[in-house]
Amino acid sequence: MAYLDKEAYERKNEYAAKRMIKNSVIETLTPEQHEVLANVCQMRHRMHTHQDALFISGSSDHTLFWSWIDYKINEMLSEVGLPEMKFYDAYVTDLTYEIDELTYDEGYEIMIEYAEKVNDTIENYLRKIDEKHETEYCPTGNGRIF
């Protein structure tokens, strides 16, 4: 993963903030729904940029990220009347390996693949919201560096 310099990172944050402001005036969603969607965007970004935390249990974000996936995101969506996301349907089998039988690298690779699928699930959800409400919650990916 490539890293941005401070100036580029600040520009990306400013662009995201402007998109959230632009989204907030779309009247087909309530202010509460806009707030939750903006929070989901922030959560997605943090998980996407710190994927290692899902694997490294000593990370300060480890428990936080798992709570977001396990219940927090869907709890927030449900509270404001938005449909929930389905994180496990398509890829729960990826996590059914016997952990003791995996090498560190194998476990890490499985968890990074899982993190990417979680990210894809959230992005697809946001894309559907965008299509339905003409918002811009889903990241475009244009600013990603590989």
N, C-alpha and C positions, 0 to 999 in steps of 0.2 A: 504494500500500500504506500502510495506517495503522500507526502505531507505538503501542506500549503504554508507559505510564509505568512507572517502576522497580517500584513496588509491585504493579501488575497483572502485570508480567512475572514477578516473584518468585512470586506466587500460582500462575500457570500452571506454573512449574517445579516447585513443591511438589506440585501436583495430578498432574503427569506422573510425578514420583518415587513418589508413593503408588500410582499405577496399576502401575508397574513392580514394586513390592514385592508388590502383590496378585497380579500375574501370576506372579511367581517361585514361588509355592507350588502352582501348578497342576501336578499330577503326570503329565499326559499328555505333557509335554515335559521333557527333561532340563535340569538346571541350565545346562549348556553351551548348549543351544538357547535357553533364556531369555536368557542373556547376549548371544548373537548377535542375537536379535530386539530386545533393548533397544538394542544398538549400531546396528542398522539404523534404528530409530526416531530415534535421535540424528542419524544421517547424513541421513535424510530431512528432518528438521526444519531442520538447518543448510543443506542445499541449497535447501529451500523458502523459507527466510528470506533467502537470499543468492543468488538465481537469477542475478543479474548476473554472478557469478563464472564461470559457464559460458561467457559471451560475452567477458568482459574478460580477455584473456590475461595482463595485468599484475597481476591480482588474486592475492593470496596463496593463495586457495582454488581457483583455476582448475585447476591440475594435480591437486590433491587430489580435487576433485569428479569430474573425468573418470576418474581411476583407480578411484574408487568405482563408477562406472557401468560402466566397461570390464571390470573383473574383481574388485575387492575385495569387493563385497557378495556376489556369487555364490560367490566362493572361501570366504568365511566361512560361508555357508549350507551349502555342500557339505561342508565339514569337519565339521559337526555333524549331517549326515544330513538336512538340510531341502532341499526342492526349490529349484532355482534360479529366478530371475526372468528373464523375456524382455523386455529393454528395447528391442530393435530391430525385432521382427517387424512391428508395426503402423505404425511411423512413421519407418523409416529413410529413406524417400524425402524427408522434410522436410529432410534434411541434404545432399542430393545436388546442390544448386544450385551453380553456379559462383560461388564467393565473390567473385571479382574483378568480377562483374557486378552485385553487390548494393550498394545504398547502405548506409551504416552503420545507418540506421534499419531497413531491410529485414532485414539480418543479425541485428540485435538482436531484432526481432520474431520471427523464425524460432527463434532460440535460446531466447527466453522461452517460446514455445509448446512447444518440445522439453522445457524444464525442467518445465513443467506436466504434460507427458505422462509424464515420468520420475516425478514426484511421484504422479501417478495410478496408475502401475504399482505403485509401492511400497505405496501405500495399499490398492489392490485385493488385493495379496498379503497384507498384514497383516489385511485384513478376512476373507480366507479362513482364515487361521490362527485368528483370533478365533472364527469360526463353528465350526471343527472342534474347537478346544480350550477354548472358552468363556473366552478371555482378553480383554484390552482393549489390544492393541497398536496398533490402527488409531486414528488421531486422529478425534475426533467432528466436528471442525470447528465446534463450538459456540462456541469462544472466538475464532474468526477475526474480524478487523475488516477491512472493505473500504472 
